[in-house]
């Protein structure tokens, strides 16, 4: 089944259970390391479909329910990665930059209906997968090197946790941020400093 059909079917099922939704959070991605020479149409389509097109499809599929909901807030998750120029991550970075473009591109259009849309761009988040790949290697020296490298880039010497991002999502969904739309909130421990 195609991605668009899957997403439409999912939101149809949600709509059968409720007439409205208050919030939408788009957070899905894959981030394989693929060099320019390894890129092909199939891999491009897979990554762009999940990481970017899926966000657009979820927004469109949920719009009728959001219009009658109370919260009327969308949060898209991007990444600071597109600003870092990491080798082998150009496809991933392209999608993450596109999420910011999607967010700002829809801010005025949806804002006219009272629907806010914002974005969060995390830095290095210590998810279960990240810990496994970089810090549970059974090589203490390698683990220390990765952490020292991170702390040389971040202003704050902290390991950003998924809960740190969740707290920012909750802020952007809440009425505390009612005057904010089209914004890209960077949560990176002071890596980019903007």
Residue pairs with C-beta under 8 A, 6 or more apart in sequence:
1 9
3 49
3 50
3 53
3 54
3 57
4 57
7 54
7 57
7 58
7 61
8 57
8 61
10 61
11 58
11 61
11 62
11 65
14 21
14 62
14 65
15 64
15 65
18 65
19 65
19 68
20 65
20 66
20 68
20 69
20 70
21 62
21 65
21 66
21 69
22 66
22 69
22 70
22 71
22 72
22 73
23 69
23 71
23 73
23 74
23 75
23 173
24 58
24 59
24 62
24 66
24 73
24 74
24 75
25 74
25 75
25 76
25 77
25 169
25 173
26 54
26 55
26 58
26 59
26 74
26 75
26 76
26 77
26 99
27 76
27 77
28 50
28 51
28 54
28 55
29 50
29 51
29 77
29 79
29 92
29 95
29 96
30 46
30 47
30 50
30 51
30 92
31 81
31 89
31 92
32 43
32 47
32 91
32 92
33 88
33 89
34 43
34 47
34 88
34 90
34 91
35 87
35 88
36 90
39 90
39 91
43 91
44 91
47 91
47 92
47 95
48 91
48 94
48 95
48 98
51 92
51 95
51 96
51 98
51 99
52 95
52 98
52 99
52 102
55 76
55 99
55 102
56 102
59 74
59 102
59 106
59 117
63 115
66 72
66 74
66 115
67 113
67 115
71 173
72 113
72 114
72 115
72 116
73 115
73 116
73 117
73 118
73 172
73 173
73 174
73 177
74 110
74 115
74 116
74 117
74 118
75 117
75 118
75 119
75 120
75 169
75 172
75 173
76 99
76 102
76 103
76 117
76 118
76 119
76 120
77 99
77 119
77 120
77 122
77 165
77 169
78 96
78 97
78 99
78 100
78 103
78 119
78 120
78 121
78 122
78 184
79 92
79 93
79 96
79 121
79 122
80 121
80 122
80 123
80 186
80 188
80 191
80 192
81 89
81 92
81 93
81 96
82 93
82 94
82 96
82 97
83 192
84 93
85 93
86 93
96 121
99 119
100 119
100 121
100 184
103 117
103 118
103 119
103 182
103 184
104 182
104 184
106 117
107 116
107 117
107 181
107 182
108 182
110 116
110 117
110 181
111 117
111 181
111 182
116 172
116 177
116 178
116 180
116 181
117 181
117 182
118 172
118 177
118 180
118 181
118 182
118 183
118 184
118 185
119 183
119 184
119 185
120 165
120 168
120 169
120 172
120 184
120 185
120 186
120 187
121 184
121 185
121 186
121 187
121 188
122 160
122 165
122 187
122 188
123 154
123 160
123 186
123 187
123 188
123 189
123 191
123 192
124 130
124 150
124 154
124 160
124 188
124 189
124 191
125 160
125 161
125 162
125 164
125 165
126 135
126 159
126 160
126 161
126 162
127 162
134 143
134 146
135 143
135 146
135 147
136 143
137 143
147 159
150 159
151 157
153 191
154 188
154 189
154 190
154 191
155 189
155 190
155 191
155 193
156 189
156 190
158 189
160 187
160 188
160 189
164 187
165 187
168 185
168 187
171 177
172 180
172 183
172 185
186 192
186 194
